[in-house]
Amino acid sequence: MAYLRRRVLNGGRVRYDAWYHDAAGRRHSTGTFATRREADQAARDAEAKIDAGQWIDPADGRVTFADYVQKSWCPADTWR
């Protein structure tokens, strides 16, 4: 289920954070928006992608530099 969080910045501006839960139950943010309507739409879009099976976890593409060097860049080299 998607939900919004209202934040008031130091200057008095109001911003909205849109949050949703993936299929595994982990919480993710779709970003920060100036209006409640934009935040609500982004959260609903993210949920629709999950329901349709089109959602891709943003953390799946993260690779450390050390892993990249050892596995892709020069896998045959031995580092001392």
C-alpha positions as CSV (number, residue, x, y, z in Angstrom):
1,M,0.0,0.0,0.0
2,A,1.4,3.4,-1.0
3,Y,1.4,6.3,1.4
4,L,2.6,9.9,1.6
5,R,4.7,11.8,4.2
6,R,4.3,15.5,4.5
7,R,7.4,17.5,5.3
8,V,7.8,21.2,6.1
9,L,11.2,22.6,5.2
10,N,13.1,25.3,7.1
11,G,11.7,28.0,4.8
12,G,8.1,26.9,5.4
13,R,7.8,25.1,2.0
14,V,5.8,21.9,2.1
15,R,7.1,18.8,0.3
16,Y,5.6,15.3,0.0
17,D,7.5,12.0,0.0
18,A,5.8,9.1,-1.7
19,W,6.5,5.6,-0.3
20,Y,5.4,2.1,-1.3
21,H,6.1,-1.5,-0.3
22,D,7.5,-4.0,-2.8
23,A,6.4,-7.7,-3.0
24,A,8.9,-8.7,-0.3
25,G,7.5,-6.0,2.1
26,R,10.5,-3.6,1.9
27,R,9.8,0.1,1.8
28,H,10.9,2.3,-1.1
29,S,10.6,5.9,-2.0
30,T,9.5,7.2,-5.4
31,G,10.9,10.6,-4.6
32,T,10.0,14.0,-3.1
33,F,7.4,16.2,-4.8
34,A,6.0,19.7,-4.5
35,T,2.4,18.8,-4.6
36,R,0.4,16.0,-2.9
37,R,-1.2,15.1,-6.2
38,E,2.2,14.4,-7.9
39,A,3.4,12.3,-4.9
40,D,0.2,10.3,-4.9
41,Q,0.4,9.6,-8.6
42,A,4.0,8.5,-8.4
43,A,3.2,6.1,-5.5
44,R,0.2,4.7,-7.4
45,D,2.3,4.2,-10.5
46,A,4.9,2.3,-8.5
47,E,2.3,0.1,-7.0
48,A,0.8,-0.6,-10.5
49,K,4.2,-1.7,-11.7
50,I,4.5,-4.1,-8.8
51,D,1.0,-5.5,-9.4
52,A,1.8,-6.0,-13.2
53,G,5.1,-7.6,-12.5
54,Q,7.1,-4.9,-14.2
55,W,8.8,-3.4,-11.2
56,I,12.6,-3.7,-11.0
57,D,14.4,-3.3,-7.6
58,P,16.8,-0.3,-7.9
59,A,19.2,-2.1,-5.6
60,D,19.6,-5.0,-8.0
61,G,21.9,-3.0,-10.2
62,R,24.4,-1.9,-7.6
63,V,27.9,-3.4,-8.0
64,T,30.9,-2.4,-5.9
65,F,34.0,-1.3,-7.7
66,A,36.0,-4.1,-6.2
67,D,33.5,-6.7,-7.5
68,Y,33.6,-5.0,-10.9
69,V,37.4,-5.1,-11.1
70,Q,37.7,-8.7,-10.0
71,K,34.8,-10.2,-12.1
72,S,34.6,-8.0,-15.2
73,W,37.6,-5.7,-15.7
74,C,40.4,-8.2,-15.3
75,P,39.3,-11.5,-13.9
76,A,42.4,-13.4,-14.9
77,D,44.8,-11.0,-13.0
78,T,46.0,-11.9,-9.6
79,W,46.2,-8.9,-7.2
80,R,48.8,-8.9,-4.5
